[in-house]
Amino acid sequence: MAEQKTLADLGKAMGLAPATSSTATAPAKPKLDAQGRAYATGRRKNATARVWIKRGKGQITVNGKPIETYFARSVLRMLVAQPLNTANRATELDIVCTVSGGGLSGQAGAVRHGLSRAMTYFEPDLRGILKKAGYLTRDSRMVERKKYGHPKARRSFQFSKR
């Protein structure tokens, strides 16, 4: 009996057709609107961000204000810019987003998630880079609800032995 070196040789020995021809897929096409923009929604905690990106000079606008005004803390601006820096597109794309709900930290996370998704629609080749960095995963952690009969979600009243 002849020894098989690869899976293709094993498939031939078993009488199976090569799988390479049937699984070949066409490259993904960008999903753009009539103005040449890509749109995506991002979520984090209770915040929701709607993000539009298009070719430009790297300007980021959040709720009609520049990012420096809306996200005054540099940590939040860095969080928003992470997908752009990972993909080396910080000076090539203009971003317009509207954010509602939650606090500033959750809103920055929502913008990052929406921006990452919009970038994959704008340039599908960036999906692997952004996915490996973890920017396409929706962070599902939410604030735990307050339970009936308790002061907070997990806090209980002080125990008294006597």
MODELLER restraints for C-alpha pairs under 7 A, 6 or more apart:
rsr = mdl.restraints
at = mdl.atoms
rsr.add(forms.Gaussian(group=physical.xy_distance, feature=features.Distance(at['CA:4:A'], at['CA:10:A']), mean=5.71, stdev=0.5))
rsr.add(forms.Gaussian(group=physical.xy_distance, feature=features.Distance(at['CA:8:A'], at['CA:18:A']), mean=6.72, stdev=0.5))
rsr.add(forms.Gaussian(group=physical.xy_distance, feature=features.Distance(at['CA:28:A'], at['CA:124:A']), mean=6.04, stdev=0.5))
rsr.add(forms.Gaussian(group=physical.xy_distance, feature=features.Distance(at['CA:29:A'], at['CA:124:A']), mean=6.86, stdev=0.5))
rsr.add(forms.Gaussian(group=physical.xy_distance, feature=features.Distance(at['CA:30:A'], at['CA:121:A']), mean=5.31, stdev=0.5))
rsr.add(forms.Gaussian(group=physical.xy_distance, feature=features.Distance(at['CA:30:A'], at['CA:122:A']), mean=5.14, stdev=0.5))
rsr.add(forms.Gaussian(group=physical.xy_distance, feature=features.Distance(at['CA:30:A'], at['CA:123:A']), mean=5.91, stdev=0.5))
rsr.add(forms.Gaussian(group=physical.xy_distance, feature=features.Distance(at['CA:30:A'], at['CA:124:A']), mean=6.22, stdev=0.5))
rsr.add(forms.Gaussian(group=physical.xy_distance, feature=features.Distance(at['CA:31:A'], at['CA:38:A']), mean=6.23, stdev=0.5))
rsr.add(forms.Gaussian(group=physical.xy_distance, feature=features.Distance(at['CA:31:A'], at['CA:121:A']), mean=5.19, stdev=0.5))
rsr.add(forms.Gaussian(group=physical.xy_distance, feature=features.Distance(at['CA:31:A'], at['CA:122:A']), mean=6.23, stdev=0.5))
rsr.add(forms.Gaussian(group=physical.xy_distance, feature=features.Distance(at['CA:32:A'], at['CA:38:A']), mean=4.83, stdev=0.5))
rsr.add(forms.Gaussian(group=physical.xy_distance, feature=features.Distance(at['CA:32:A'], at['CA:122:A']), mean=6.73, stdev=0.5))
rsr.add(forms.Gaussian(group=physical.xy_distance, feature=features.Distance(at['CA:36:A'], at['CA:54:A']), mean=6.41, stdev=0.5))
rsr.add(forms.Gaussian(group=physical.xy_distance, feature=features.Distance(at['CA:37:A'], at['CA:52:A']), mean=6.13, stdev=0.5))
rsr.add(forms.Gaussian(group=physical.xy_distance, feature=features.Distance(at['CA:37:A'], at['CA:53:A']), mean=5.41, stdev=0.5))
rsr.add(forms.Gaussian(group=physical.xy_distance, feature=features.Distance(at['CA:37:A'], at['CA:54:A']), mean=4.76, stdev=0.5))
rsr.add(forms.Gaussian(group=physical.xy_distance, feature=features.Distance(at['CA:38:A'], at['CA:52:A']), mean=5.54, stdev=0.5))
rsr.add(forms.Gaussian(group=physical.xy_distance, feature=features.Distance(at['CA:38:A'], at['CA:53:A']), mean=5.39, stdev=0.5))
rsr.add(forms.Gaussian(group=physical.xy_distance, feature=features.Distance(at['CA:38:A'], at['CA:54:A']), mean=6.69, stdev=0.5))
rsr.add(forms.Gaussian(group=physical.xy_distance, feature=features.Distance(at['CA:38:A'], at['CA:118:A']), mean=5.57, stdev=0.5))
rsr.add(forms.Gaussian(group=physical.xy_distance, feature=features.Distance(at['CA:38:A'], at['CA:121:A']), mean=6.04, stdev=0.5))
rsr.add(forms.Gaussian(group=physical.xy_distance, feature=features.Distance(at['CA:38:A'], at['CA:122:A']), mean=5.38, stdev=0.5))
rsr.add(forms.Gaussian(group=physical.xy_distance, feature=features.Distance(at['CA:39:A'], at['CA:51:A']), mean=5.63, stdev=0.5))
rsr.add(forms.Gaussian(group=physical.xy_distance, feature=features.Distance(at['CA:39:A'], at['CA:52:A']), mean=4.55, stdev=0.5))
rsr.add(forms.Gaussian(group=physical.xy_distance, feature=features.Distance(at['CA:39:A'], at['CA:53:A']), mean=6.71, stdev=0.5))
rsr.add(forms.Gaussian(group=physical.xy_distance, feature=features.Distance(at['CA:39:A'], at['CA:118:A']), mean=5.35, stdev=0.5))
rsr.add(forms.Gaussian(group=physical.xy_distance, feature=features.Distance(at['CA:40:A'], at['CA:50:A']), mean=6.09, stdev=0.5))
rsr.add(forms.Gaussian(group=physical.xy_distance, feature=features.Distance(at['CA:40:A'], at['CA:51:A']), mean=5.44, stdev=0.5))
rsr.add(forms.Gaussian(group=physical.xy_distance, feature=features.Distance(at['CA:40:A'], at['CA:52:A']), mean=6.78, stdev=0.5))
rsr.add(forms.Gaussian(group=physical.xy_distance, feature=features.Distance(at['CA:40:A'], at['CA:114:A']), mean=5.34, stdev=0.5))
rsr.add(forms.Gaussian(group=physical.xy_distance, feature=features.Distance(at['CA:40:A'], at['CA:117:A']), mean=5.82, stdev=0.5))
rsr.add(forms.Gaussian(group=physical.xy_distance, feature=features.Distance(at['CA:40:A'], at['CA:118:A']), mean=4.83, stdev=0.5))
rsr.add(forms.Gaussian(group=physical.xy_distance, feature=features.Distance(at['CA:41:A'], at['CA:49:A']), mean=5.63, stdev=0.5))
rsr.add(forms.Gaussian(group=physical.xy_distance, feature=features.Distance(at['CA:41:A'], at['CA:50:A']), mean=4.66, stdev=0.5))
rsr.add(forms.Gaussian(group=physical.xy_distance, feature=features.Distance(at['CA:41:A'], at['CA:51:A']), mean=6.15, stdev=0.5))
rsr.add(forms.Gaussian(group=physical.xy_distance, feature=features.Distance(at['CA:41:A'], at['CA:114:A']), mean=4.77, stdev=0.5))
rsr.add(forms.Gaussian(group=physical.xy_distance, feature=features.Distance(at['CA:42:A'], at['CA:48:A']), mean=5.85, stdev=0.5))
rsr.add(forms.Gaussian(group=physical.xy_distance, feature=features.Distance(at['CA:42:A'], at['CA:49:A']), mean=5.04, stdev=0.5))
rsr.add(forms.Gaussian(group=physical.xy_distance, feature=features.Distance(at['CA:42:A'], at['CA:50:A']), mean=6.50, stdev=0.5))
rsr.add(forms.Gaussian(group=physical.xy_distance, feature=features.Distance(at['CA:42:A'], at['CA:110:A']), mean=4.69, stdev=0.5))
rsr.add(forms.Gaussian(group=physical.xy_distance, feature=features.Distance(at['CA:42:A'], at['CA:111:A']), mean=5.97, stdev=0.5))
rsr.add(forms.Gaussian(group=physical.xy_distance, feature=features.Distance(at['CA:42:A'], at['CA:113:A']), mean=4.72, stdev=0.5))
rsr.add(forms.Gaussian(group=physical.xy_distance, feature=features.Distance(at['CA:42:A'], at['CA:114:A']), mean=3.62, stdev=0.5))
rsr.add(forms.Gaussian(group=physical.xy_distance, feature=features.Distance(at['CA:43:A'], at['CA:49:A']), mean=6.24, stdev=0.5))
rsr.add(forms.Gaussian(group=physical.xy_distance, feature=features.Distance(at['CA:43:A'], at['CA:110:A']), mean=4.32, stdev=0.5))
rsr.add(forms.Gaussian(group=physical.xy_distance, feature=features.Distance(at['CA:43:A'], at['CA:113:A']), mean=6.59, stdev=0.5))
rsr.add(forms.Gaussian(group=physical.xy_distance, feature=features.Distance(at['CA:43:A'], at['CA:138:A']), mean=6.80, stdev=0.5))
rsr.add(forms.Gaussian(group=physical.xy_distance, feature=features.Distance(at['CA:44:A'], at['CA:106:A']), mean=5.28, stdev=0.5))
rsr.add(forms.Gaussian(group=physical.xy_distance, feature=features.Distance(at['CA:44:A'], at['CA:107:A']), mean=6.84, stdev=0.5))
rsr.add(forms.Gaussian(group=physical.xy_distance, feature=features.Distance(at['CA:44:A'], at['CA:109:A']), mean=5.64, stdev=0.5))
rsr.add(forms.Gaussian(group=physical.xy_distance, feature=features.Distance(at['CA:44:A'], at['CA:110:A']), mean=4.73, stdev=0.5))
rsr.add(forms.Gaussian(group=physical.xy_distance, feature=features.Distance(at['CA:44:A'], at['CA:139:A']), mean=6.10, stdev=0.5))
rsr.add(forms.Gaussian(group=physical.xy_distance, feature=features.Distance(at['CA:45:A'], at['CA:102:A']), mean=6.76, stdev=0.5))
rsr.add(forms.Gaussian(group=physical.xy_distance, feature=features.Distance(at['CA:45:A'], at['CA:106:A']), mean=5.63, stdev=0.5))
rsr.add(forms.Gaussian(group=physical.xy_distance, feature=features.Distance(at['CA:45:A'], at['CA:141:A']), mean=6.41, stdev=0.5))
rsr.add(forms.Gaussian(group=physical.xy_distance, feature=features.Distance(at['CA:45:A'], at['CA:142:A']), mean=5.08, stdev=0.5))
rsr.add(forms.Gaussian(group=physical.xy_distance, feature=features.Distance(at['CA:46:A'], at['CA:101:A']), mean=5.63, stdev=0.5))
rsr.add(forms.Gaussian(group=physical.xy_distance, feature=features.Distance(at['CA:46:A'], at['CA:102:A']), mean=4.70, stdev=0.5))
rsr.add(forms.Gaussian(group=physical.xy_distance, feature=features.Distance(at['CA:46:A'], at['CA:106:A']), mean=6.96, stdev=0.5))
rsr.add(forms.Gaussian(group=physical.xy_distance, feature=features.Distance(at['CA:47:A'], at['CA:99:A']), mean=6.97, stdev=0.5))
rsr.add(forms.Gaussian(group=physical.xy_distance, feature=features.Distance(at['CA:47:A'], at['CA:100:A']), mean=5.70, stdev=0.5))
rsr.add(forms.Gaussian(group=physical.xy_distance, feature=features.Distance(at['CA:47:A'], at['CA:101:A']), mean=4.34, stdev=0.5))
rsr.add(forms.Gaussian(group=physical.xy_distance, feature=features.Distance(at['CA:47:A'], at['CA:102:A']), mean=4.57, stdev=0.5))
rsr.add(forms.Gaussian(group=physical.xy_distance, feature=features.Distance(at['CA:47:A'], at['CA:106:A']), mean=5.66, stdev=0.5))
rsr.add(forms.Gaussian(group=physical.xy_distance, feature=features.Distance(at['CA:47:A'], at['CA:107:A']), mean=5.22, stdev=0.5))
rsr.add(forms.Gaussian(group=physical.xy_distance, feature=features.Distance(at['CA:47:A'], at['CA:110:A']), mean=6.19, stdev=0.5))
rsr.add(forms.Gaussian(group=physical.xy_distance, feature=features.Distance(at['CA:48:A'], at['CA:99:A']), mean=5.72, stdev=0.5))
rsr.add(forms.Gaussian(group=physical.xy_distance, feature=features.Distance(at['CA:48:A'], at['CA:100:A']), mean=5.58, stdev=0.5))
rsr.add(forms.Gaussian(group=physical.xy_distance, feature=features.Distance(at['CA:48:A'], at['CA:101:A']), mean=6.38, stdev=0.5))
rsr.add(forms.Gaussian(group=physical.xy_distance, feature=features.Distance(at['CA:48:A'], at['CA:107:A']), mean=6.92, stdev=0.5))
rsr.add(forms.Gaussian(group=physical.xy_distance, feature=features.Distance(at['CA:48:A'], at['CA:110:A']), mean=5.86, stdev=0.5))
rsr.add(forms.Gaussian(group=physical.xy_distance, feature=features.Distance(at['CA:49:A'], at['CA:97:A']), mean=6.54, stdev=0.5))
rsr.add(forms.Gaussian(group=physical.xy_distance, feature=features.Distance(at['CA:49:A'], at['CA:98:A']), mean=5.66, stdev=0.5))
rsr.add(forms.Gaussian(group=physical.xy_distance, feature=features.Distance(at['CA:49:A'], at['CA:99:A']), mean=4.31, stdev=0.5))
rsr.add(forms.Gaussian(group=physical.xy_distance, feature=features.Distance(at['CA:49:A'], at['CA:100:A']), mean=6.60, stdev=0.5))
rsr.add(forms.Gaussian(group=physical.xy_distance, feature=features.Distance(at['CA:49:A'], at['CA:110:A']), mean=5.42, stdev=0.5))
rsr.add(forms.Gaussian(group=physical.xy_distance, feature=features.Distance(at['CA:49:A'], at['CA:111:A']), mean=5.39, stdev=0.5))
rsr.add(forms.Gaussian(group=physical.xy_distance, feature=features.Distance(at['CA:49:A'], at['CA:114:A']), mean=6.37, stdev=0.5))
rsr.add(forms.Gaussian(group=physical.xy_distance, feature=features.Distance(at['CA:50:A'], at['CA:97:A']), mean=5.40, stdev=0.5))
rsr.add(forms.Gaussian(group=physical.xy_distance, feature=features.Distance(at['CA:50:A'], at['CA:98:A']), mean=5.29, stdev=0.5))
rsr.add(forms.Gaussian(group=physical.xy_distance, feature=features.Distance(at['CA:50:A'], at['CA:99:A']), mean=6.45, stdev=0.5))
rsr.add(forms.Gaussian(group=physical.xy_distance, feature=features.Distance(at['CA:50:A'], at['CA:114:A']), mean=6.63, stdev=0.5))
rsr.add(forms.Gaussian(group=physical.xy_distance, feature=features.Distance(at['CA:51:A'], at['CA:95:A']), mean=6.97, stdev=0.5))
rsr.add(forms.Gaussian(group=physical.xy_distance, feature=features.Distance(at['CA:51:A'], at['CA:96:A']), mean=5.90, stdev=0.5))
rsr.add(forms.Gaussian(group=physical.xy_distance, feature=features.Distance(at['CA:51:A'], at['CA:97:A']), mean=4.35, stdev=0.5))
rsr.add(forms.Gaussian(group=physical.xy_distance, feature=features.Distance(at['CA:51:A'], at['CA:98:A']), mean=6.75, stdev=0.5))
rsr.add(forms.Gaussian(group=physical.xy_distance, feature=features.Distance(at['CA:51:A'], at['CA:114:A']), mean=5.73, stdev=0.5))
rsr.add(forms.Gaussian(group=physical.xy_distance, feature=features.Distance(at['CA:51:A'], at['CA:115:A']), mean=6.04, stdev=0.5))
rsr.add(forms.Gaussian(group=physical.xy_distance, feature=features.Distance(at['CA:51:A'], at['CA:118:A']), mean=6.91, stdev=0.5))
rsr.add(forms.Gaussian(group=physical.xy_distance, feature=features.Distance(at['CA:52:A'], at['CA:95:A']), mean=5.84, stdev=0.5))
rsr.add(forms.Gaussian(group=physical.xy_distance, feature=features.Distance(at['CA:52:A'], at['CA:96:A']), mean=5.27, stdev=0.5))
rsr.add(forms.Gaussian(group=physical.xy_distance, feature=features.Distance(at['CA:52:A'], at['CA:97:A']), mean=6.20, stdev=0.5))
rsr.add(forms.Gaussian(group=physical.xy_distance, feature=features.Distance(at['CA:52:A'], at['CA:118:A']), mean=6.94, stdev=0.5))
rsr.add(forms.Gaussian(group=physical.xy_distance, feature=features.Distance(at['CA:53:A'], at['CA:93:A']), mean=6.40, stdev=0.5))
rsr.add(forms.Gaussian(group=physical.xy_distance, feature=features.Distance(at['CA:53:A'], at['CA:94:A']), mean=5.62, stdev=0.5))
rsr.add(forms.Gaussian(group=physical.xy_distance, feature=features.Distance(at['CA:53:A'], at['CA:95:A']), mean=4.62, stdev=0.5))
rsr.add(forms.Gaussian(group=physical.xy_distance, feature=features.Distance(at['CA:53:A'], at['CA:96:A']), mean=6.46, stdev=0.5))
rsr.add(forms.Gaussian(group=physical.xy_distance, feature=features.Distance(at['CA:53:A'], at['CA:118:A']), mean=6.76, stdev=0.5))
rsr.add(forms.Gaussian(group=physical.xy_distance, feature=features.Distance(at['CA:54:A'], at['CA:93:A']), mean=5.59, stdev=0.5))
rsr.add(forms.Gaussian(group=physical.xy_distance, feature=features.Distance(at['CA:54:A'], at['CA:94:A']), mean=5.42, stdev=0.5))
rsr.add(forms.Gaussian(group=physical.xy_distance, feature=features.Distance(at['CA:54:A'], at['CA:95:A']), mean=6.81, stdev=0.5))
rsr.add(forms.Gaussian(group=physical.xy_distance, feature=features.Distance(at['CA:55:A'], at['CA:92:A']), mean=5.95, stdev=0.5))
rsr.add(forms.Gaussian(group=physical.xy_distance, feature=features.Distance(at['CA:55:A'], at['CA:93:A']), mean=4.64, stdev=0.5))
rsr.add(forms.Gaussian(group=physical.xy_distance, feature=features.Distance(at['CA:55:A'], at['CA:94:A']), mean=5.92, stdev=0.5))
rsr.add(forms.Gaussian(group=physical.xy_distance, feature=features.Distance(at['CA:56:A'], at['CA:92:A']), mean=5.40, stdev=0.5))
rsr.add(forms.Gaussian(group=physical.xy_distance, feature=features.Distance(at['CA:56:A'], at['CA:93:A']), mean=4.78, stdev=0.5))
rsr.add(forms.Gaussian(group=physical.xy_distance, feature=features.Distance(at['CA:56:A'], at['CA:94:A']), mean=4.84, stdev=0.5))
rsr.add(forms.Gaussian(group=physical.xy_distance, feature=features.Distance(at['CA:57:A'], at['CA:91:A']), mean=5.27, stdev=0.5))
rsr.add(forms.Gaussian(group=physical.xy_distance, feature=features.Distance(at['CA:57:A'], at['CA:92:A']), mean=5.29, stdev=0.5))
rsr.add(forms.Gaussian(group=physical.xy_distance, feature=features.Distance(at['CA:57:A'], at['CA:93:A']), mean=6.00, stdev=0.5))
rsr.add(forms.Gaussian(group=physical.xy_distance, feature=features.Distance(at['CA:57:A'], at['CA:94:A']), mean=6.08, stdev=0.5))
rsr.add(forms.Gaussian(group=physical.xy_distance, feature=features.Distance(at['CA:58:A'], at['CA:90:A']), mean=5.68, stdev=0.5))
rsr.add(forms.Gaussian(group=physical.xy_distance, feature=features.Distance(at['CA:58:A'], at['CA:91:A']), mean=4.16, stdev=0.5))
rsr.add(forms.Gaussian(group=physical.xy_distance, feature=features.Distance(at['CA:58:A'], at['CA:92:A']), mean=5.38, stdev=0.5))
rsr.add(forms.Gaussian(group=physical.xy_distance, feature=features.Distance(at['CA:58:A'], at['CA:93:A']), mean=4.84, stdev=0.5))
rsr.add(forms.Gaussian(group=physical.xy_distance, feature=features.Distance(at['CA:58:A'], at['CA:94:A']), mean=4.83, stdev=0.5))
rsr.add(forms.Gaussian(group=physical.xy_distance, feature=features.Distance(at['CA:59:A'], at['CA:94:A']), mean=4.85, stdev=0.5))
rsr.add(forms.Gaussian(group=physical.xy_distance, feature=features.Distance(at['CA:59:A'], at['CA:95:A']), mean=6.22, stdev=0.5))
rsr.add(forms.Gaussian(group=physical.xy_distance, feature=features.Distance(at['CA:60:A'], at['CA:66:A']), mean=6.17, stdev=0.5))
rsr.add(forms.Gaussian(group=physical.xy_distance, feature=features.Distance(at['CA:60:A'], at['CA:67:A']), mean=5.76, stdev=0.5))
rsr.add(forms.Gaussian(group=physical.xy_distance, feature=features.Distance(at['CA:60:A'], at['CA:94:A']), mean=5.95, stdev=0.5))
rsr.add(forms.Gaussian(group=physical.xy_distance, feature=features.Distance(at['CA:60:A'], at['CA:95:A']), mean=4.67, stdev=0.5))
rsr.add(forms.Gaussian(group=physical.xy_distance, feature=features.Distance(at['CA:60:A'], at['CA:96:A']), mean=6.02, stdev=0.5))
rsr.add(forms.Gaussian(group=physical.xy_distance, feature=features.Distance(at['CA:61:A'], at['CA:67:A']), mean=5.60, stdev=0.5))
rsr.add(forms.Gaussian(group=physical.xy_distance, feature=features.Distance(at['CA:61:A'], at['CA:95:A']), mean=6.17, stdev=0.5))
rsr.add(forms.Gaussian(group=physical.xy_distance, feature=features.Distance(at['CA:61:A'], at['CA:96:A']), mean=4.84, stdev=0.5))
rsr.add(forms.Gaussian(group=physical.xy_distance, feature=features.Distance(at['CA:61:A'], at['CA:97:A']), mean=6.22, stdev=0.5))
rsr.add(forms.Gaussian(group=physical.xy_distance, feature=features.Distance(at['CA:62:A'], at['CA:70:A']), mean=6.56, stdev=0.5))
rsr.add(forms.Gaussian(group=physical.xy_distance, feature=features.Distance(at['CA:62:A'], at['CA:96:A']), mean=6.14, stdev=0.5))
rsr.add(forms.Gaussian(group=physical.xy_distance, feature=features.Distance(at['CA:62:A'], at['CA:97:A']), mean=4.93, stdev=0.5))
rsr.add(forms.Gaussian(group=physical.xy_distance, feature=features.Distance(at['CA:62:A'], at['CA:98:A']), mean=5.73, stdev=0.5))
rsr.add(forms.Gaussian(group=physical.xy_distance, feature=features.Distance(at['CA:63:A'], at['CA:97:A']), mean=6.18, stdev=0.5))
rsr.add(forms.Gaussian(group=physical.xy_distance, feature=features.Distance(at['CA:63:A'], at['CA:98:A']), mean=4.72, stdev=0.5))
rsr.add(forms.Gaussian(group=physical.xy_distance, feature=features.Distance(at['CA:63:A'], at['CA:99:A']), mean=6.50, stdev=0.5))
rsr.add(forms.Gaussian(group=physical.xy_distance, feature=features.Distance(at['CA:71:A'], at['CA:77:A']), mean=6.06, stdev=0.5))
rsr.add(forms.Gaussian(group=physical.xy_distance, feature=features.Distance(at['CA:76:A'], at['CA:105:A']), mean=6.77, stdev=0.5))
rsr.add(forms.Gaussian(group=physical.xy_distance, feature=features.Distance(at['CA:76:A'], at['CA:108:A']), mean=5.89, stdev=0.5))
rsr.add(forms.Gaussian(group=physical.xy_distance, feature=features.Distance(at['CA:79:A'], at['CA:108:A']), mean=6.65, stdev=0.5))
rsr.add(forms.Gaussian(group=physical.xy_distance, feature=features.Distance(at['CA:79:A'], at['CA:112:A']), mean=6.77, stdev=0.5))
rsr.add(forms.Gaussian(group=physical.xy_distance, feature=features.Distance(at['CA:80:A'], at['CA:108:A']), mean=5.86, stdev=0.5))
rsr.add(forms.Gaussian(group=physical.xy_distance, feature=features.Distance(at['CA:80:A'], at['CA:111:A']), mean=6.24, stdev=0.5))
rsr.add(forms.Gaussian(group=physical.xy_distance, feature=features.Distance(at['CA:80:A'], at['CA:112:A']), mean=4.76, stdev=0.5))
rsr.add(forms.Gaussian(group=physical.xy_distance, feature=features.Distance(at['CA:83:A'], at['CA:116:A']), mean=5.91, stdev=0.5))
rsr.add(forms.Gaussian(group=physical.xy_distance, feature=features.Distance(at['CA:83:A'], at['CA:130:A']), mean=6.71, stdev=0.5))
rsr.add(forms.Gaussian(group=physical.xy_distance, feature=features.Distance(at['CA:83:A'], at['CA:135:A']), mean=6.97, stdev=0.5))
rsr.add(forms.Gaussian(group=physical.xy_distance, feature=features.Distance(at['CA:84:A'], at['CA:90:A']), mean=4.90, stdev=0.5))
rsr.add(forms.Gaussian(group=physical.xy_distance, feature=features.Distance(at['CA:87:A'], at['CA:126:A']), mean=6.92, stdev=0.5))
rsr.add(forms.Gaussian(group=physical.xy_distance, feature=features.Distance(at['CA:99:A'], at['CA:107:A']), mean=6.42, stdev=0.5))
rsr.add(forms.Gaussian(group=physical.xy_distance, feature=features.Distance(at['CA:113:A'], at['CA:135:A']), mean=6.05, stdev=0.5))
rsr.add(forms.Gaussian(group=physical.xy_distance, feature=features.Distance(at['CA:113:A'], at['CA:136:A']), mean=6.11, stdev=0.5))
rsr.add(forms.Gaussian(group=physical.xy_distance, feature=features.Distance(at['CA:113:A'], at['CA:138:A']), mean=6.82, stdev=0.5))
rsr.add(forms.Gaussian(group=physical.xy_distance, feature=features.Distance(at['CA:116:A'], at['CA:130:A']), mean=6.79, stdev=0.5))
rsr.add(forms.Gaussian(group=physical.xy_distance, feature=features.Distance(at['CA:116:A'], at['CA:135:A']), mean=6.12, stdev=0.5))
rsr.add(forms.Gaussian(group=physical.xy_distance, feature=features.Distance(at['CA:116:A'], at['CA:136:A']), mean=6.06, stdev=0.5))
rsr.add(forms.Gaussian(group=physical.xy_distance, feature=features.Distance(at['CA:117:A'], at['CA:136:A']), mean=6.28, stdev=0.5))
rsr.add(forms.Gaussian(group=physical.xy_distance, feature=features.Distance(at['CA:120:A'], at['CA:126:A']), mean=5.75, stdev=0.5))
rsr.add(forms.Gaussian(group=physical.xy_distance, feature=features.Distance(at['CA:120:A'], at['CA:127:A']), mean=5.21, stdev=0.5))
rsr.add(forms.Gaussian(group=physical.xy_distance, feature=features.Distance(at['CA:130:A'], at['CA:136:A']), mean=6.46, stdev=0.5))
rsr.add(forms.Gaussian(group=physical.xy_distance, feature=features.Distance(at['CA:144:A'], at['CA:153:A']), mean=6.17, stdev=0.5))
rsr.add(forms.Gaussian(group=physical.xy_distance, feature=features.Distance(at['CA:145:A'], at['CA:153:A']), mean=5.59, stdev=0.5))
rsr.add(forms.Gaussian(group=physical.xy_distance, feature=features.Distance(at['CA:146:A'], at['CA:152:A']), mean=5.17, stdev=0.5))
rsr.add(forms.Gaussian(group=physical.xy_distance, feature=features.Distance(at['CA:146:A'], at['CA:153:A']), mean=3.93, stdev=0.5))
rsr.add(forms.Gaussian(group=physical.xy_distance, feature=features.Distance(at['CA:147:A'], at['CA:153:A']), mean=5.44, stdev=0.5))
rsr.add(forms.Gaussian(group=physical.xy_distance, feature=features.Distance(at['CA:150:A'], at['CA:156:A']), mean=5.51, stdev=0.5))
